[in-house]
Amino acid sequence: MSSSVNLAYDFPLLGAFWTMMWIFLWIVWIVLLFRVIVDILRDDDLSGWAKTGWLLFTIVLPFLGVFVYVIARGKDMGKREQSHARAQQERTERYIRETAGSAGTSEADELAKLSEIRARGDLTDEEYRRAKEKVLH
């Protein structure tokens, strides 16, 4: 039984550094590839044929396709990402305003509603006073 056992101290430090660097570069490459693909699909200025061409180019020749895309269209990638984020933020704010506006009303609106109900005779003066205190506190 003369098989050699590779222990942790048999792996040189520089080898570990290079391995970590290659793993990091591989992850960066994957992120860049998906970022380019998302940018291609999200871009409204490109026609369907142009999107298909860029996608085929980046899938068939990934390194060359991504590098050419970044050189040719990379300048506007950040602008498109910012406009997409801005549009998403506006949709979120609009949703919050609509939801909050329909769910809650201001104190003045509540008091106006209470006054109308009292004017119709559906509330007594005592009930109106208690409801008004609840609204104001």
BAFI-3210 file (N, C-alpha, C; in Angstrom, 3 decimals, decimal comma, padded with zeros to 6 digits):
// residues 137
n [1|2|3|4|5|6|7|8|9|10|11|12|13|14|15|16|17|18|19|20|21|22|23|24|25|26|27|28|29|30|31|32|33|34|35|36|37|38|39|40|41|42|43|44|45|46|47|48|49|50|51|52|53|54|55|56|57|58|59|60|61|62|63|64|65|66|67|68|69|70|71|72|73|74|75|76|77|78|79|80|81|82|83|84|85|86|87|88|89|90|91|92|93|94|95|96|97|98|99|100|101|102|103|104|105|106|107|108|109|110|111|112|113|114|115|116|117|118|119|120|121|122|123|124|125|126|127|128|129|130|131|132|133|134|135|136|137]
n.u [000,836|001,390|000,308|000,106|-000,811|-002,514|-002,172|-003,390|-001,228|000,348|-000,464|000,498|000,769|000,713|-000,495|-003,059|-003,815|-003,870|-005,864|-008,097|-008,192|-008,817|-011,325|-012,742|-012,524|-013,952|-016,518|-017,003|-017,017|-019,308|-021,301|-021,009|-021,689|-024,429|-025,391|-025,021|-026,735|-029,227|-029,301|-029,445|-031,965|-033,619|-033,382|-035,083|-034,567|-033,442|-034,268|-036,264|-034,833|-032,237|-031,831|-031,951|-029,719|-027,574|-027,900|-027,428|-024,785|-023,524|-024,029|-023,059|-020,372|-019,166|-017,083|-015,962|-018,354|-019,475|-017,439|-017,339|-019,935|-019,881|-017,958|-019,171|-021,784|-021,667|-021,423|-023,935|-025,149|-025,224|-026,866|-029,271|-029,797|-030,101|-032,390|-034,240|-034,242|-035,166|-037,734|-038,852|-038,764|-040,545|-042,923|-043,211|-043,485|-045,852|-047,649|-047,560|-048,568|-051,164|-052,199|-051,934|-053,460|-056,026|-056,455|-056,071|-057,264|-057,190|-057,293|-058,981|-060,703|-061,951|-063,270|-065,009|-066,637|-067,783|-069,236|-071,103|-072,544|-073,604|-075,153|-077,108|-078,448|-077,821|-075,980|-075,706|-075,150|-073,416|-072,238|-070,971|-069,107|-067,451|-066,454|-065,129|-063,110|-061,669|-060,712|-059,054|-057,139]
n.v [-001,168|001,527|003,973|007,440|010,100|013,059|015,802|018,790|020,512|019,848|021,216|023,963|027,397|029,416|028,019|027,691|030,357|030,961|029,188|030,212|032,697|032,010|030,849|033,073|034,767|033,210|033,291|036,054|036,203|034,678|036,268|038,616|037,623|036,912|039,413|040,817|039,344|039,866|042,625|042,721|041,547|043,336|045,773|048,235|049,529|047,829|045,741|042,769|040,985|041,953|041,512|038,721|038,148|039,212|037,607|035,005|035,380|035,830|033,421|031,359|032,107|032,836|034,326|036,113|037,247|038,519|040,349|041,915|042,932|044,455|046,337|047,529|048,290|048,823|051,296|052,417|050,600|051,042|053,302|052,256|050,432|052,174|053,614|051,552|050,854|053,270|053,387|051,131|051,954|054,123|052,764|051,271|053,317|054,515|052,414|052,211|054,731|054,547|052,373|053,212|055,506|054,533|053,007|054,528|057,597|061,160|063,125|065,285|064,427|062,291|063,660|065,232|063,261|062,265|064,549|064,723|062,357|062,912|065,133|063,947|062,685|060,216|059,895|060,644|063,615|063,000|060,554|061,519|063,271|061,449|059,892|061,859|062,510|060,094|060,164|062,408|061,702]
n.w [000,000|-001,112|-001,774|-002,444|-000,318|-000,644|001,196|002,845|003,175|001,066|-001,101|-002,854|-001,809|-003,766|-005,825|-004,768|-004,711|-007,497|-008,337|-006,950|-008,172|-010,846|-010,492|-009,543|-011,821|-013,628|-012,530|-012,746|-015,527|-016,173|-014,958|-016,486|-019,022|-018,659|-018,001|-020,401|-022,064|-020,831|-021,234|-024,009|-024,482|-023,119|-024,392|-026,080|-028,420|-030,257|-033,010|-033,531|-035,140|-034,870|-032,151|-032,143|-033,727|-032,162|-029,875|-030,922|-031,728|-029,252|-028,005|-029,709|-030,222|-027,501|-026,023|-027,945|-028,896|-026,594|-025,945|-028,299|-028,265|-025,887|-026,600|-028,851|-027,993|-025,320|-024,094|-023,705|-022,034|-019,255|-019,152|-020,097|-018,057|-015,890|-016,705|-016,738|-014,005|-012,945|-014,067|-012,858|-010,186|-010,301|-010,936|-008,599|-006,673|-007,626|-007,265|-004,470|-003,753|-004,842|-003,415|-000,745|-000,888|-001,367|000,846|003,163|004,555|004,899|007,960|007,692|005,658|006,947|009,034|007,525|006,421|008,761|009,543|007,474|007,921|010,441|009,770|008,233|010,165|011,115|013,112|016,551|018,540|020,615|019,756|017,483|018,641|020,062|017,915|016,512|018,322|018,255|015,639|015,679|017,536]
ca.u [000,000|002,271|-000,376|000,428|-001,960|-002,312|-002,684|-003,583|000,053|000,990|-000,971|001,246|-000,019|000,539|-001,491|-004,369|-004,119|-004,246|-007,159|-009,129|-008,296|-009,532|-012,736|-013,281|-012,663|-015,021|-017,780|-017,155|-017,369|-020,711|-022,112|-020,953|-022,454|-025,857|-025,686|-025,135|-027,959|-030,358|-029,298|-029,934|-033,407|-034,321|-033,207|-036,222|-034,097|-033,088|-035,379|-036,242|-033,743|-030,973|-031,708|-031,633|-028,335|-026,676|-027,990|-026,706|-023,365|-023,011|-024,148|-022,192|-018,996|-019,430|-016,051|-015,923|-019,654|-019,626|-016,482|-017,777|-021,138|-019,484|-017,275|-020,103|-022,984|-021,456|-021,536|-025,322|-025,683|-025,510|-028,022|-030,472|-030,026|-030,634|-033,770|-035,066|-034,377|-036,014|-039,114|-039,291|-038,994|-041,779|-044,045|-043,353|-044,038|-047,241|-048,409|-047,664|-049,498|-052,528|-052,611|-052,084|-054,568|-057,314|-056,614|-056,127|-057,706|-056,697|-058,189|-060,007|-061,701|-062,723|-064,172|-066,054|-067,576|-068,548|-070,186|-072,202|-073,362|-074,357|-076,147|-078,223|-079,167|-077,442|-075,164|-076,103|-074,064|-072,456|-071,493|-070,125|-068,003|-066,526|-065,805|-064,212|-061,943|-060,889|-060,020|-058,037|-056,105]
ca.v [000,000|002,686|005,083|008,712|010,848|014,494|016,535|020,214|021,210|019,505|022,141|025,203|028,605|030,089|027,240|028,041|031,706|030,895|028,516|031,170|033,739|031,469|030,701|034,427|035,225|032,430|033,843|037,363|035,956|034,245|037,445|039,487|036,982|037,077|040,848|041,159|038,722|040,635|043,918|042,496|041,294|044,471|046,967|048,487|050,100|046,751|044,992|041,348|040,348|042,378|040,781|037,337|038,109|039,390|036,424|033,915|035,705|035,635|032,012|030,524|032,533|033,641|035,301|037,143|037,914|039,417|041,444|042,793|043,633|045,467|047,405|048,210|048,833|048,885|052,668|052,685|049,576|051,681|054,184|051,412|049,878|053,258|053,918|050,440|050,985|054,436|052,996|050,208|052,765|054,881|051,825|050,942|054,484|054,679|051,372|052,577|055,866|054,072|051,509|054,030|056,438|053,861|052,406|055,519|058,935|062,165|063,461|066,199|063,619|061,549|064,595|065,617|062,138|062,256|065,667|064,345|061,341|063,591|065,995|063,095|062,223|058,845|059,955|061,632|064,543|062,294|059,629|062,361|063,774|060,331|059,549|062,958|062,339|058,977|060,594|063,394|061,145]
ca.w [000,000|-001,205|-002,430|-001,800|000,164|-000,776|002,324|002,600|003,092|-000,203|-002,120|-002,624|-001,605|-005,047|-006,558|-004,212|-005,192|-008,914|-008,419|-006,526|-009,185|-012,005|-010,100|-009,528|-013,211|-014,253|-012,033|-013,384|-016,916|-016,203|-014,655|-017,659|-020,090|-018,389|-018,060|-021,819|-022,579|-020,298|-021,911|-025,380|-024,451|-022,547|-025,218|-026,962|-029,684|-031,179|-033,610|-033,210|-035,883|-034,260|-030,886|-032,477|-034,189|-031,030|-029,012|-031,572|-031,690|-027,898|-027,601|-030,541|-029,932|-026,314|-025,682|-028,979|-028,931|-025,450|-026,064|-029,384|-027,791|-024,905|-027,329|-029,760|-027,357|-023,879|-023,596|-023,319|-021,128|-017,964|-019,316|-020,181|-016,724|-015,065|-017,103|-016,272|-012,554|-012,701|-014,394|-011,809|-008,990|-010,518|-010,808|-007,182|-005,984|-008,050|-006,581|-003,051|-003,650|-005,101|-002,319|000,459|-001,097|-001,265|002,170|004,227|004,189|005,833|009,064|007,188|004,944|007,951|009,721|006,577|006,347|010,009|009,510|006,572|008,586|011,502|009,138|007,796|011,352|011,449|014,320|017,559|018,859|021,477|018,901|016,636|019,463|020,310|016,646|016,198|019,205|017,733|014,413|016,004|018,415]
c.u [000,884|001,603|-000,072|-000,856|-001,633|-002,973|-002,776|-002,253|000,828|000,574|-000,285|000,319|-000,276|-000,476|-002,899|-004,783|-004,589|-005,601|-008,282|-009,308|-009,071|-011,018|-013,410|-013,500|-013,784|-016,385|-018,038|-017,592|-018,853|-021,636|-022,149|-021,764|-023,956|-026,269|-025,871|-026,416|-029,192|-030,448|-029,812|-031,452|-034,202|-034,310|-034,371|-035,802|-033,751|-034,344|-035,261|-035,106|-032,388|-030,760|-031,325|-030,183|-027,341|-026,706|-027,254|-025,200|-022,788|-023,111|-023,189|-020,714|-019,024|-018,365|-016,037|-017,224|-019,839|-018,681|-016,877|-019,012|-020,771|-018,774|-018,270|-021,236|-022,845|-021,637|-022,935|-025,905|-026,058|-026,731|-029,318|-030,807|-030,613|-032,076|-034,709|-035,294|-035,287|-037,481|-039,669|-039,606|-040,292|-043,011|-044,288|-043,975|-045,496|-048,133|-048,610|-048,644|-050,938|-053,041|-052,838|-053,252|-055,916|-057,542|-056,784|-056,590|-057,191|-057,733|-059,322|-061,103|-062,592|-063,721|-065,304|-067,099|-068,439|-069,590|-071,376|-073,130|-074,205|-075,455|-077,349|-079,029|-078,826|-076,577|-075,753|-074,903|-072,994|-071,610|-070,537|-068,902|-066,981|-065,774|-064,776|-062,946|-061,058|-060,083|-058,860|-056,927|-055,556]
c.v [001,235|003,826|006,369|009,436|012,334|015,194|018,008|020,938|020,839|020,454|023,480|026,422|029,333|029,343|027,538|029,430|031,673|030,214|029,464|032,269|033,238|031,273|032,066|034,940|034,473|032,964|035,210|037,190|035,553|035,434|038,382|038,913|037,170|038,543|041,305|040,575|039,479|041,986|043,789|042,357|042,504|045,699|047,115|049,047|049,030|046,086|043,529|040,619|040,710|041,651|039,329|037,215|038,239|038,169|035,238|034,136|035,446|034,183|031,123|030,843|033,423|034,693|036,448|037,936|038,914|040,598|042,417|043,580|044,740|046,625|048,214|048,917|049,026|050,267|052,957|051,632|050,174|052,578|053,375|050,814|050,942|053,575|052,800|050,539|052,159|054,097|052,056|050,969|053,558|053,979|051,474|052,103|054,717|053,645|051,728|053,729|055,408|053,242|052,316|054,998|055,779|053,298|053,450|056,867|059,904|062,433|064,365|065,431|062,852|062,464|065,043|064,506|062,065|063,374|065,348|063,341|061,976|064,478|065,181|062,587|060,810|058,772|060,979|062,535|063,862|061,319|060,397|062,847|062,668|059,934|060,610|062,865|061,195|059,386|061,516|062,835|059,892]
c.w [000,000|-001,967|-001,678|-001,437|000,033|000,399|001,973|002,450|001,835|-001,315|-001,908|-002,546|-002,913|-005,916|-006,070|-004,680|-006,643|-009,102|-008,027|-007,568|-010,405|-011,696|-010,096|-010,946|-013,937|-013,812|-012,656|-014,833|-017,041|-015,940|-015,851|-018,810|-019,874|-018,428|-019,506|-022,398|-022,099|-020,991|-023,341|-025,371|-023,966|-023,454|-026,194|-028,314|-030,715|-031,731|-033,198|-033,900|-035,283|-032,925|-031,140|-032,916|-033,048|-030,114|-029,613|-031,501|-030,300|-027,430|-028,383|-030,278|-028,683|-026,000|-026,678|-029,010|-027,803|-025,575|-027,166|-028,950|-026,816|-025,595|-028,155|-029,020|-025,860|-023,289|-023,061|-022,383|-019,780|-018,036|-019,375|-018,816|-015,799|-015,424|-016,667|-014,762|-012,200|-012,972|-013,329|-010,522|-009,118|-010,397|-009,346|-006,414|-006,351|-007,351|-005,107|-002,873|-003,847|-003,934|-001,049|000,316|-000,955|000,135|003,260|003,704|005,232|006,922|008,597|006,438|005,924|008,669|008,806|006,460|007,609|010,038|008,613|007,235|009,686|010,902|008,645|008,982|011,740|012,699|015,282|017,831|019,718|020,659|017,985|017,410|019,729|019,048|016,259|017,066|018,723|016,509|014,755|016,892|017,882]
res [m|s|s|s|v|n|l|a|y|d|f|p|l|l|g|a|f|w|t|m|m|w|i|f|l|w|i|v|w|i|v|l|l|f|r|v|i|v|d|i|l|r|d|d|d|l|s|g|w|a|k|t|g|w|l|l|f|t|i|v|l|p|f|l|g|v|f|v|y|v|i|a|r|g|k|d|m|g|k|r|e|q|s|h|a|r|a|q|q|e|r|t|e|r|y|i|r|e|t|a|g|s|a|g|t|s|e|a|d|e|l|a|k|l|s|e|i|r|a|r|g|d|l|t|d|e|e|y|r|r|a|k|e|k|v|l|h]
***
